[in-house]
Amino acid sequence: MENFSLQNAWRYPNVQRLAVHLPDCQMITFSERADLHSIINQETTHKTTLTAWFEENANNPNAQNYKYINFSTYYTWNKTHRKWNYRKNPTGTIG
């Protein structure tokens, strides 16, 4: 199993998982000890790659040139801030 994980870590092109969900039906992961009210009230809880894609398209006319499936070729997903950032050099990332 460990060997398989290592092989996948070095594959090219990279693969970016893109969320697909209905409005307000995104998956949320949390620990048993977490305070559910604070999780639900966090702004980033509701941001996924899909909702951030819509937001980027609304705020940035250049983003409208790329379909969701191809977006990760031109943008990187910032997991901490839960937003898309434009790539300096487009890559072969698969979305």
PyRosetta script that sets phi, psi and omega in degrees:
from pyrosetta import init, pose_from_sequence

init()
pose = pose_from_sequence("MENFSLQNAWRYPNVQRLAVHLPDCQMITFSERADLHSIINQETTHKTTLTAWFEENANNPNAQNYKYINFSTYYTWNKTHRKWNYRKNPTGTIG")
pose.set_psi(1, -43.0)
pose.set_omega(1, -179.2)
pose.set_phi(2, -61.7)
pose.set_psi(2, -40.4)
pose.set_omega(2, 179.2)
pose.set_phi(3, -62.4)
pose.set_psi(3, -41.8)
pose.set_omega(3, 179.0)
pose.set_phi(4, -61.9)
pose.set_psi(4, -43.6)
pose.set_omega(4, 179.6)
pose.set_phi(5, -62.3)
pose.set_psi(5, -41.2)
pose.set_omega(5, 179.6)
pose.set_phi(6, -64.6)
pose.set_psi(6, -40.9)
pose.set_omega(6, 179.1)
pose.set_phi(7, -62.4)
pose.set_psi(7, -42.4)
pose.set_omega(7, -179.1)
pose.set_phi(8, -69.0)
pose.set_psi(8, -29.1)
pose.set_omega(8, -178.9)
pose.set_phi(9, -64.7)
pose.set_psi(9, -24.6)
pose.set_omega(9, -175.9)
pose.set_phi(10, -107.0)
pose.set_psi(10, 12.6)
pose.set_omega(10, -179.7)
pose.set_phi(11, -71.6)
pose.set_psi(11, 148.8)
pose.set_omega(11, 175.4)
pose.set_phi(12, -128.6)
pose.set_psi(12, 136.3)
pose.set_omega(12, 0.7)
pose.set_phi(13, -78.7)
pose.set_psi(13, 164.1)
pose.set_omega(13, 176.5)
pose.set_phi(14, -65.6)
pose.set_psi(14, 155.9)
pose.set_omega(14, 177.7)
pose.set_phi(15, -118.5)
pose.set_psi(15, 127.3)
pose.set_omega(15, 176.8)
pose.set_phi(16, -108.7)
pose.set_psi(16, 119.7)
pose.set_omega(16, 176.3)
pose.set_phi(17, -69.8)
pose.set_psi(17, 130.7)
pose.set_omega(17, 178.7)
pose.set_phi(18, -112.4)
pose.set_psi(18, 124.7)
pose.set_omega(18, -179.8)
pose.set_phi(19, -70.7)
pose.set_psi(19, 142.9)
pose.set_omega(19, 172.4)
pose.set_phi(20, -134.7)
pose.set_psi(20, 120.6)
pose.set_omega(20, -176.9)
pose.set_phi(21, -159.7)
pose.set_psi(21, 163.0)
pose.set_omega(21, 174.3)
pose.set_phi(22, -77.5)
pose.set_psi(22, 161.3)
pose.set_omega(22, 178.9)
pose.set_phi(23, -54.6)
pose.set_psi(23, 131.6)
pose.set_omega(23, 179.6)
pose.set_phi(24, 58.5)
pose.set_psi(24, 26.1)
pose.set_omega(24, 177.0)
pose.set_phi(25, -122.4)
pose.set_psi(25, 25.8)
pose.set_omega(25, 179.7)
pose.set_phi(26, -74.7)
pose.set_psi(26, 154.4)
pose.set_omega(26, 178.8)
pose.set_phi(27, -76.5)
pose.set_psi(27, 136.9)
pose.set_omega(27, 177.5)
pose.set_phi(28, -126.0)
pose.set_psi(28, 128.1)
pose.set_omega(28, 178.6)
pose.set_phi(29, -107.4)
pose.set_psi(29, 135.6)
pose.set_omega(29, -179.8)
pose.set_phi(30, -154.2)
pose.set_psi(30, 162.6)
pose.set_omega(30, -179.7)
pose.set_phi(31, -87.4)
pose.set_psi(31, 163.1)
pose.set_omega(31, -179.7)
pose.set_phi(32, -60.0)
pose.set_psi(32, -34.1)
pose.set_omega(32, -176.0)
pose.set_phi(33, -84.5)
pose.set_psi(33, -3.7)
pose.set_omega(33, -176.3)
pose.set_phi(34, -69.6)
pose.set_psi(34, 148.1)
pose.set_omega(34, 175.7)
pose.set_phi(35, -84.0)
pose.set_psi(35, 111.0)
pose.set_omega(35, -174.2)
pose.set_phi(36, -62.2)
pose.set_psi(36, -35.5)
pose.set_omega(36, 179.1)
pose.set_phi(37, -62.9)
pose.set_psi(37, -42.3)
pose.set_omega(37, -179.6)
pose.set_phi(38, -70.2)
pose.set_psi(38, -34.8)
pose.set_omega(38, 177.8)
pose.set_phi(39, -64.2)
pose.set_psi(39, -47.4)
pose.set_omega(39, -178.1)
pose.set_phi(40, -65.5)
pose.set_psi(40, -33.0)
pose.set_omega(40, -178.3)
pose.set_phi(41, -83.7)
pose.set_psi(41, -10.5)
pose.set_omega(41, 177.8)
pose.set_phi(42, -70.2)
pose.set_psi(42, 132.6)
pose.set_omega(42, -179.8)
pose.set_phi(43, -61.7)
pose.set_psi(43, -39.3)
pose.set_omega(43, -176.6)
pose.set_phi(44, -70.2)
pose.set_psi(44, -19.3)
pose.set_omega(44, 178.6)
pose.set_phi(45, -60.0)
pose.set_psi(45, -34.4)
pose.set_omega(45, -175.0)
pose.set_phi(46, -90.8)
pose.set_psi(46, -3.6)
pose.set_omega(46, -179.4)
pose.set_phi(47, -94.8)
pose.set_psi(47, 125.0)
pose.set_omega(47, 174.8)
pose.set_phi(48, -123.2)
pose.set_psi(48, 177.1)
pose.set_omega(48, 176.4)
pose.set_phi(49, -59.2)
pose.set_psi(49, -33.6)
pose.set_omega(49, -179.9)
pose.set_phi(50, -72.2)
pose.set_psi(50, -50.5)
pose.set_omega(50, -178.7)
pose.set_phi(51, -65.4)
pose.set_psi(51, -35.5)
pose.set_omega(51, 177.7)
pose.set_phi(52, -69.6)
pose.set_psi(52, -30.9)
pose.set_omega(52, 175.7)
pose.set_phi(53, -64.5)
pose.set_psi(53, -44.7)
pose.set_omega(53, 176.5)
pose.set_phi(54, -61.0)
pose.set_psi(54, -42.6)
pose.set_omega(54, 179.8)
pose.set_phi(55, -63.1)
pose.set_psi(55, -44.9)
pose.set_omega(55, 179.5)
pose.set_phi(56, -62.5)
pose.set_psi(56, -39.7)
pose.set_omega(56, 178.2)
pose.set_phi(57, -66.8)
pose.set_psi(57, -34.7)
pose.set_omega(57, 179.2)
pose.set_phi(58, -71.2)
pose.set_psi(58, -32.7)
pose.set_omega(58, -174.8)
pose.set_phi(59, -98.9)
pose.set_psi(59, -16.0)
pose.set_omega(59, -173.4)
pose.set_phi(60, -134.6)
pose.set_psi(60, 104.0)
pose.set_omega(60, -178.9)
pose.set_phi(61, -57.2)
pose.set_psi(61, -31.5)
pose.set_omega(61, 179.3)
pose.set_phi(62, -65.3)
pose.set_psi(62, -30.8)
pose.set_omega(62, 179.6)
pose.set_phi(63, -65.5)
pose.set_psi(63, -23.9)
pose.set_omega(63, -178.8)
pose.set_phi(64, -68.6)
pose.set_psi(64, -8.6)
pose.set_omega(64, 178.2)
pose.set_phi(65, -78.3)
pose.set_psi(65, -11.0)
pose.set_omega(65, -173.0)
pose.set_phi(66, -120.1)
pose.set_psi(66, 131.3)
pose.set_omega(66, 174.5)
pose.set_phi(67, -70.6)
pose.set_psi(67, 157.6)
pose.set_omega(67, -179.0)
pose.set_phi(68, -55.3)
pose.set_psi(68, -44.1)
pose.set_omega(68, -177.2)
pose.set_phi(69, -63.0)
pose.set_psi(69, -27.2)
pose.set_omega(69, -178.5)
pose.set_phi(70, -101.6)
pose.set_psi(70, -2.1)
pose.set_omega(70, -171.6)
pose.set_phi(71, -60.3)
pose.set_psi(71, -37.8)
pose.set_omega(71, -176.7)
pose.set_phi(72, -71.2)
pose.set_psi(72, -8.9)
pose.set_omega(72, 173.3)
pose.set_phi(73, -73.2)
pose.set_psi(73, -31.7)
pose.set_omega(73, -174.8)
pose.set_phi(74, -109.4)
pose.set_psi(74, -14.6)
pose.set_omega(74, -179.3)
pose.set_phi(75, -132.2)
pose.set_psi(75, 151.1)
pose.set_omega(75, 174.0)
pose.set_phi(76, -108.0)
pose.set_psi(76, 147.5)
pose.set_omega(76, 179.3)
pose.set_phi(77, -91.5)
pose.set_psi(77, 118.3)
pose.set_omega(77, 176.3)
pose.set_phi(78, -89.9)
pose.set_psi(78, 104.0)
pose.set_omega(78, -174.4)
pose.set_phi(79, -67.2)
pose.set_psi(79, -33.6)
pose.set_omega(79, -179.5)
pose.set_phi(80, -67.2)
pose.set_psi(80, -49.9)
pose.set_omega(80, -178.2)
pose.set_phi(81, -91.5)
pose.set_psi(81, -6.4)
pose.set_omega(81, 178.5)
pose.set_phi(82, 52.3)
pose.set_psi(82, 58.4)
pose.set_omega(82, 178.1)
pose.set_phi(83, -151.7)
pose.set_psi(83, 160.1)
pose.set_omega(83, 177.7)
pose.set_phi(84, -89.4)
pose.set_psi(84, 137.9)
pose.set_omega(84, 174.7)
pose.set_phi(85, -121.0)
pose.set_psi(85, 136.7)
pose.set_omega(85, -179.3)
pose.set_phi(86, -65.0)
pose.set_psi(86, 135.0)
pose.set_omega(86, 178.0)
pose.set_phi(87, -77.7)
pose.set_psi(87, 142.8)
pose.set_omega(87, 174.8)
pose.set_phi(88, -72.0)
pose.set_psi(88, -37.3)
pose.set_omega(88, 178.4)
pose.set_phi(89, -131.1)
pose.set_psi(89, 114.9)
pose.set_omega(89, 177.9)
pose.set_phi(90, -56.4)
pose.set_psi(90, 144.5)
pose.set_omega(90, -177.3)
pose.set_phi(91, -122.2)
pose.set_psi(91, -175.8)
pose.set_omega(91, 177.3)
pose.set_phi(92, -92.7)
pose.set_psi(92, 27.6)
pose.set_omega(92, -179.6)
pose.set_phi(93, -66.6)
pose.set_psi(93, 137.1)
pose.set_omega(93, 177.8)
pose.set_phi(94, -98.3)
pose.set_psi(94, 131.3)
pose.set_omega(94, 179.5)
pose.set_phi(95, -104.0)
pose.dump_pdb("model.pdb")
